[in-house]
Amino acid sequence: MAKTRISISLDSDHAERIREHAERAGLDVSAYLVNAATRQMAEAEAAEAQFARIDAVIAAAEAEAAELPPLPDVVDEDLTEQERREVAEAMELIYGADAPAARPGNAA
């Protein structure tokens, strides 16, 4: 198989670390970098394959949601007391109990 040369630039600290790791692995720098890149590509491809189905489901849901009409604004008076408590609990989970100024509608 024909070989193709690829040139890379990196700072001297990284170059030295790569040389040291290659030597410990018993490889020359070129073989070490090819091995590392090939392993990284395999991991990325495996992750992409693993999540391909869920990515398709998310894309379909986003496309469907984009076609929906906007929801009407809900004001505090539209909620039951239980719903208000649930919203307050959810906001506390998101923003923390000690951060009331960070909540929407409050001055920072």
Buried (B, 14 or more C-beta within 10 A) or exposed (E): EEEEEEEEEEEEEEEEEBEEBBEEEEBEEEEBBEEBEEEEEEEEEEEEEEEEEEEEEEEEEEEEEEEEEEEEEEEEEEEEEEEEEEEEEEBBEEBEEEEEEEBEEEEE
